[in-house]
Amino acid sequence: MKHLFILIFISLPFLLLSQEGNALKGSIYISGSEGYNTFRIPAIVQTNSGRLLAFAEGRVNGSSDTGNIDLVMKSSDDDGKTWSPLKIIWDDGNNVCGNPAPVVDVQTGEIHLLMTWNLGEDRERDIIDRKSKDTRRVFVSSSSDDGDSWTTPKEITSSVKKENWTWYATGPCHGIQLKSSKIKGRLLIPCDHIEAESKQYYSHTIFSDDHGKTWLLGGTTPQHQVNESTVAELPDGKLLLNMRNYDRSQKARKISYSEDGGLTWSDIRSDTALIEPICQASLLYTSDNDFLWFLNPANTDSRTNMTLKMSSDEGKTWKTHTVLHSGPAAYSDLCQINKNTIGCLFEGGMENPYQGIVFTTVQIEK
């Protein structure tokens, strides 16, 4: 393990917040603009060429998780300094197209975008209770030209969702491609689901061993009360799954490990250094400096205080390095831009967490 002295600074002055409408400075998606009432659910990857692709849900009529929701994207060719106009990846009328979980296949250069769909009139509670007209379905779309064009979304529900699962979510956050010699090249997406009979929440993974042509169901956590998850591969090939936790006796993230590429997962336990208010979070391992990064609203009771933490011992201990925004903030994702820079994409606002989706960079210097 390398031990480095690091200096971290933020490219945007978040301690001096200003309003652009109701959005924070640095917002690349601003709720109430571009034909959408609200933008939510960020996810980001860097392609082989260095282009950044920032995905989100464009919610047409309101901030609700149901209704008319499109899957949208913006790209950047200058490390996030400027961004392209909004591109609609998937618009299915009044239905829900969301939960972006992109992954880059570095061997082929293709980007695969895993997503979920449901009827706009079907609410989550009805889907869980099996009173809805339809259910949650899983789709994938791919791009071989750095996100300029995307294939028609293809349904893969039957191969990644069990019959007795009702609610289902991909990510939302980036997936990973495994580097370990054991299963090198596997594409892995963190997901979650709810069982019909017990109505218990679990995290699980799905994977592809043929460069995104087919997708299969991986392992499920042995215990429940967890859902939205994020995953990283550690230097020895072990996988770390970091999960949103509904057990309020410990207001902290839950974690689990896999030693077989995500086919099975260890008993879950709390990581008490990573507090949360019940919210999605993001995890990133940067091999250039052997650091593990974690981003979430670091507060036990409210979605505020978007905080970046770093671990130099593979998540055994954590240090708080930067508070990106002390005010309202919620979902996030992380990407590596180069060996000295990571990108942070997160929901944040002045009055509530959903007034915009912000991008900023963090520099790591020896």
C-alpha positions as CSV (number, residue, x, y, z in Angstrom):
1,M,0.0,0.0,0.0
2,K,1.4,3.4,-0.9
3,H,1.4,6.1,1.7
4,L,1.1,9.5,0.2
5,F,0.8,13.0,1.5
6,I,-2.2,14.4,-0.3
7,L,-3.6,17.8,-0.8
8,I,-7.2,18.1,-1.7
9,F,-9.0,21.2,-3.1
10,I,-12.3,21.8,-4.8
11,S,-12.4,23.4,-8.2
12,L,-15.6,25.3,-7.3
13,P,-15.9,27.6,-4.3
14,F,-18.6,25.7,-2.4
15,L,-18.0,27.6,0.8
16,L,-19.2,30.7,-1.1
17,L,-22.4,29.4,-2.3
18,S,-24.4,31.4,-4.8
19,Q,-27.8,31.0,-6.4
20,E,-28.4,30.6,-10.1
21,G,-32.1,30.5,-9.8
22,N,-32.4,27.9,-7.0
23,A,-29.4,25.9,-8.1
24,L,-25.9,25.7,-6.7
25,K,-23.0,27.0,-8.6
26,G,-21.6,24.2,-10.8
27,S,-25.0,22.7,-11.5
28,I,-25.0,21.0,-14.9
29,Y,-28.7,20.0,-14.5
30,I,-31.0,22.7,-13.1
31,S,-34.5,21.7,-12.0
32,G,-37.2,23.7,-13.8
33,S,-35.2,24.0,-17.0
34,E,-34.8,22.3,-20.3
35,G,-38.4,21.0,-20.2
36,Y,-38.1,19.2,-16.9
37,N,-39.6,20.0,-13.5
38,T,-36.9,18.1,-11.6
39,F,-33.6,16.4,-12.4
40,R,-32.6,13.6,-10.1
41,I,-30.6,10.3,-9.8
42,P,-27.0,11.2,-11.1
43,A,-24.6,8.7,-12.5
44,I,-21.3,9.3,-14.3
45,V,-18.5,7.4,-16.2
46,Q,-15.5,8.3,-18.2
47,T,-15.2,6.6,-21.6
48,N,-11.9,5.2,-23.1
49,S,-11.4,8.5,-25.0
50,G,-11.7,10.5,-21.8
51,R,-15.2,11.9,-22.4
52,L,-17.4,12.2,-19.3
53,L,-21.0,11.0,-19.5
54,A,-23.3,12.4,-16.8
55,F,-26.7,10.6,-16.7
56,A,-29.9,11.7,-14.8
57,E,-33.6,11.2,-14.6
58,G,-35.5,14.1,-16.2
59,R,-38.9,14.3,-14.3
60,V,-41.4,16.1,-16.5
61,N,-44.3,17.1,-14.2
62,G,-42.9,17.0,-10.7
63,S,-40.3,15.6,-8.3
64,S,-42.1,12.3,-7.7
65,D,-40.5,8.9,-8.3
66,T,-43.4,8.0,-10.6
67,G,-45.0,9.6,-13.6
68,N,-43.4,10.8,-16.8
69,I,-39.7,10.3,-16.3
70,D,-37.0,10.3,-19.1
71,L,-33.4,9.0,-19.0
72,V,-31.2,11.9,-20.0
73,M,-27.4,12.6,-20.5
74,K,-24.9,15.3,-20.9
75,S,-21.2,14.9,-22.0
76,S,-18.0,16.8,-21.5
77,D,-14.8,16.6,-23.5
78,D,-12.8,18.9,-21.2
79,D,-12.9,17.1,-17.9
80,G,-16.2,18.7,-16.9
81,K,-15.4,22.3,-17.5
82,T,-18.2,22.6,-20.1
83,W,-21.1,20.3,-20.9
84,S,-23.0,19.4,-24.1
85,P,-26.7,20.1,-24.6
86,L,-29.1,17.6,-23.0
87,K,-29.6,14.3,-24.9
88,I,-32.6,12.1,-24.2
89,I,-31.5,8.5,-24.1
90,W,-35.0,7.0,-23.4
91,D,-38.4,8.6,-23.4
92,D,-41.3,6.2,-23.2
93,G,-44.2,8.7,-23.1
94,N,-45.8,8.9,-19.6
95,N,-43.8,6.0,-18.2
96,V,-40.8,5.8,-15.9
97,C,-37.4,5.3,-17.5
98,G,-34.7,5.7,-14.9
99,N,-32.2,4.4,-12.4
100,P,-29.1,4.9,-14.7
101,A,-26.3,2.4,-14.0
102,P,-23.6,2.9,-16.7
103,V,-20.5,0.8,-17.1
104,V,-17.6,1.1,-19.5
105,D,-16.1,-2.0,-21.1
106,V,-12.5,-0.8,-21.5
107,Q,-11.7,-3.8,-23.6
108,T,-14.2,-2.9,-26.4
109,G,-14.8,0.8,-25.6
110,E,-18.6,0.2,-25.4
111,I,-20.7,1.9,-22.7
112,H,-23.6,-0.2,-21.4
113,L,-26.4,1.6,-19.6
114,L,-28.6,-0.5,-17.3
115,M,-32.0,1.0,-16.5
116,T,-35.4,0.2,-15.0
117,W,-38.8,0.9,-16.3
118,N,-42.4,0.9,-15.0
119,L,-45.8,2.2,-16.0
120,G,-46.1,5.9,-15.1
121,E,-49.4,5.2,-13.3
122,D,-47.9,2.4,-11.2
123,R,-46.7,3.6,-7.9
124,E,-43.9,1.9,-5.9
125,R,-46.2,0.8,-3.1
126,D,-48.6,-0.8,-5.5
127,I,-45.8,-2.6,-7.3
128,I,-44.5,-3.9,-3.9
129,D,-48.1,-5.0,-3.0
130,R,-48.6,-6.6,-6.4
131,K,-51.6,-4.3,-7.0
132,S,-50.1,-2.5,-10.0
133,K,-51.0,-3.0,-13.7
134,D,-47.4,-4.0,-14.5
135,T,-44.1,-4.3,-12.6
136,R,-40.5,-3.0,-12.6
137,R,-38.6,-4.2,-15.6
138,V,-34.9,-4.1,-16.4
139,F,-33.4,-2.8,-19.7
140,V,-30.0,-2.2,-21.2
141,S,-28.9,0.2,-23.9
142,S,-25.4,0.5,-25.4
143,S,-23.2,3.0,-27.2
144,S,-20.1,2.3,-29.3
145,D,-19.4,5.9,-30.2
146,D,-18.7,7.6,-26.8
147,G,-22.4,8.2,-26.1
148,D,-23.2,10.0,-29.3
149,S,-25.8,7.4,-30.2
150,W,-27.5,4.6,-28.2
151,T,-29.2,1.3,-29.1
152,T,-32.9,0.8,-28.5
153,P,-33.3,-0.3,-24.9
154,K,-33.5,-4.1,-24.7
155,E,-35.4,-5.9,-21.9
156,I,-33.4,-8.3,-19.8
157,T,-35.8,-8.7,-16.9
158,S,-36.2,-12.5,-17.3
159,S,-32.5,-13.1,-16.9
160,V,-31.8,-10.8,-13.9
161,K,-35.1,-10.7,-11.8
162,K,-36.6,-13.6,-9.9
163,E,-40.4,-14.3,-10.1
164,N,-41.0,-13.4,-6.5
165,W,-39.3,-10.0,-6.7
166,T,-41.5,-7.0,-7.1
167,W,-39.6,-3.7,-6.8
168,Y,-36.2,-3.6,-8.5
169,A,-33.6,-1.0,-9.0
170,T,-30.3,-0.8,-11.0
171,G,-27.7,1.2,-9.2
172,P,-28.2,4.1,-9.4
173,C,-24.5,4.7,-9.9
174,H,-21.7,3.5,-12.1
175,G,-20.9,-0.2,-12.5
176,I,-17.4,-1.6,-12.7
177,Q,-15.4,-3.9,-14.9
178,L,-13.3,-6.5,-12.9
179,K,-9.5,-6.4,-13.3
180,S,-8.7,-9.5,-11.3
181,S,-7.1,-12.3,-13.3
182,K,-9.7,-14.7,-11.9
183,I,-12.6,-13.1,-13.8
184,K,-11.0,-10.3,-15.8
185,G,-13.4,-8.3,-17.9
186,R,-16.6,-9.1,-16.1
187,L,-19.1,-6.2,-16.1
188,L,-20.8,-5.8,-12.7
189,I,-23.8,-3.7,-11.7
190,P,-25.0,-3.2,-8.1
191,C,-28.8,-3.5,-7.8
192,D,-31.5,-4.1,-5.2
193,H,-34.9,-5.7,-5.0
194,I,-37.9,-6.4,-2.7
195,E,-39.3,-9.9,-2.1
196,A,-43.1,-10.3,-2.7
197,E,-44.0,-12.5,0.3
198,S,-41.8,-11.0,3.0
199,K,-41.6,-7.4,1.5
200,Q,-38.0,-7.4,2.7
201,Y,-35.3,-5.3,1.0
202,Y,-32.1,-6.8,-0.3
203,S,-29.1,-5.7,-2.4
204,H,-27.8,-7.9,-5.2
205,T,-25.6,-7.8,-8.3
206,I,-26.0,-8.6,-12.0
207,F,-23.1,-9.3,-14.4
208,S,-22.0,-9.9,-18.0
209,D,-19.1,-12.1,-19.1
210,D,-19.6,-11.5,-22.8
211,H,-19.1,-7.8,-23.1
212,G,-22.7,-6.8,-22.4
213,K,-24.4,-9.2,-24.9
214,T,-26.1,-11.1,-22.1
215,W,-26.7,-10.3,-18.4
216,L,-27.1,-12.7,-15.6
217,L,-28.2,-12.6,-11.9
218,G,-25.4,-12.6,-9.4
219,G,-25.5,-13.0,-5.7
220,T,-27.9,-11.5,-3.1
221,T,-27.0,-10.3,0.4
222,P,-27.8,-12.9,3.1
223,Q,-29.5,-10.3,5.2
224,H,-32.1,-7.7,4.4
225,Q,-32.9,-4.0,5.3
226,V,-30.5,-2.8,2.6
227,N,-31.2,-1.6,-1.0
228,E,-29.4,0.9,-3.2
229,S,-25.8,-0.1,-3.4
230,T,-22.4,0.8,-4.9
231,V,-19.5,-1.5,-5.5
232,A,-15.7,-1.4,-5.8
233,E,-13.0,-4.0,-6.6
234,L,-10.1,-4.0,-4.1
235,P,-6.5,-4.8,-5.1
236,D,-6.7,-8.5,-4.2
237,G,-9.8,-9.0,-6.4
238,K,-12.2,-9.0,-3.5
239,L,-15.4,-6.9,-4.1
240,L,-16.8,-4.5,-1.6
241,L,-20.5,-3.7,-1.7
242,N,-21.6,-0.6,0.2
243,M,-25.4,-0.3,0.9
244,R,-28.1,2.0,2.0
245,N,-29.3,0.9,5.4
246,Y,-32.8,0.8,6.8
247,D,-31.8,-0.5,10.3
248,R,-32.1,2.7,12.3
249,S,-30.5,1.1,15.4
250,Q,-27.2,1.9,13.5
251,K,-27.4,5.0,11.4
252,A,-24.5,4.0,9.2
253,R,-23.9,2.2,5.9
254,K,-23.9,-1.6,5.6
255,I,-21.1,-3.5,3.7
256,S,-20.6,-6.9,2.4
257,Y,-17.7,-8.7,0.5
258,S,-17.5,-11.1,-2.4
259,E,-14.5,-13.3,-3.3
260,D,-16.1,-14.9,-6.4
261,G,-16.8,-11.9,-8.6
262,G,-20.2,-11.1,-7.1
263,L,-21.8,-14.6,-7.3
264,T,-22.1,-14.7,-3.5
265,W,-21.9,-12.1,-0.7
266,S,-20.8,-12.3,2.9
267,D,-22.9,-11.5,5.9
268,I,-23.5,-7.8,6.0
269,R,-22.2,-5.5,8.8
270,S,-22.2,-1.8,9.6
271,D,-19.4,0.5,8.7
272,T,-19.9,3.0,11.6
273,A,-17.5,5.5,10.1
274,L,-19.9,6.1,7.2
275,I,-23.0,7.7,8.8
276,E,-26.1,8.3,6.7
277,P,-29.7,9.5,6.9
278,I,-31.0,6.6,4.7
279,C,-29.8,7.7,1.2
280,Q,-28.0,6.5,-1.8
281,A,-24.2,6.9,-1.8
282,S,-21.2,6.3,-4.1
283,L,-17.9,4.4,-3.9
284,L,-14.8,4.5,-6.1
285,Y,-11.4,2.8,-6.0
286,T,-8.5,4.6,-7.6
287,S,-5.7,2.1,-8.4
288,D,-3.1,4.8,-9.2
289,N,-2.8,5.7,-5.5
290,D,-4.6,2.8,-3.8
291,F,-7.3,5.0,-2.4
292,L,-11.0,4.2,-1.8
293,W,-13.4,7.1,-2.0
294,F,-16.9,7.4,-0.5
295,L,-19.4,10.2,-1.1
296,N,-22.7,10.8,0.6
297,P,-24.8,13.2,2.8
298,A,-22.9,12.6,6.1
299,N,-25.7,13.2,8.5
300,T,-27.6,10.7,10.5
301,D,-31.0,12.5,10.3
302,S,-31.2,14.7,7.2
303,R,-30.0,14.8,3.6
304,T,-27.4,17.5,4.1
305,N,-23.6,17.8,4.3
306,M,-22.3,16.1,1.1
307,T,-19.0,14.8,2.3
308,L,-16.1,13.1,0.5
309,K,-14.2,10.5,2.5
310,M,-11.0,8.7,1.7
311,S,-9.5,5.4,2.9
312,S,-5.9,4.3,2.4
313,D,-6.5,0.9,3.9
314,E,-9.2,-0.5,1.6
315,G,-12.1,0.8,3.8
316,K,-10.9,-0.4,7.2
317,T,-10.7,3.2,8.3
318,W,-11.9,6.5,6.8
319,K,-10.9,10.1,6.9
320,T,-13.1,13.1,6.0
321,H,-11.3,15.2,3.5
322,T,-13.8,17.6,1.9
323,V,-17.3,18.8,2.5
324,L,-18.5,19.6,-1.0
325,H,-21.7,21.2,0.2
326,S,-22.9,21.6,3.8
327,G,-26.5,22.3,2.9
328,P,-29.2,20.1,1.3
329,A,-27.8,17.3,-0.8
330,A,-28.7,13.7,-1.6
331,Y,-27.7,11.2,-4.4
332,S,-24.2,11.1,-5.9
333,D,-21.7,9.3,-8.1
334,L,-17.9,9.4,-8.5
335,C,-15.6,8.8,-11.5
336,Q,-11.8,8.9,-12.0
337,I,-10.7,11.6,-14.5
338,N,-6.9,11.0,-14.4
339,K,-4.4,9.7,-11.8
340,N,-4.6,13.0,-9.9
341,T,-8.3,13.9,-10.3
342,I,-11.7,12.5,-9.4
343,G,-15.1,13.9,-10.5
344,C,-18.0,14.2,-8.1
345,L,-21.6,14.4,-9.4
346,F,-24.3,15.1,-6.8
347,E,-27.8,16.4,-6.1
348,G,-27.8,19.6,-4.1
349,G,-29.6,22.9,-3.6
350,M,-30.0,26.0,-1.4
351,E,-33.5,25.1,-0.1
352,N,-33.8,21.4,-0.8
353,P,-31.5,18.7,-2.3
354,Y,-33.2,18.4,-5.7
355,Q,-32.7,21.9,-7.1
356,G,-29.9,20.8,-9.3
357,I,-27.2,18.2,-10.1
358,V,-23.7,19.6,-9.5
359,F,-20.3,18.5,-10.9
360,T,-17.0,19.3,-9.4
361,T,-13.5,17.9,-9.3
362,V,-11.1,17.0,-6.5
363,Q,-7.4,17.1,-7.1
364,I,-5.1,14.6,-5.4
365,E,-1.4,15.7,-5.3
366,K,1.6,13.8,-3.9
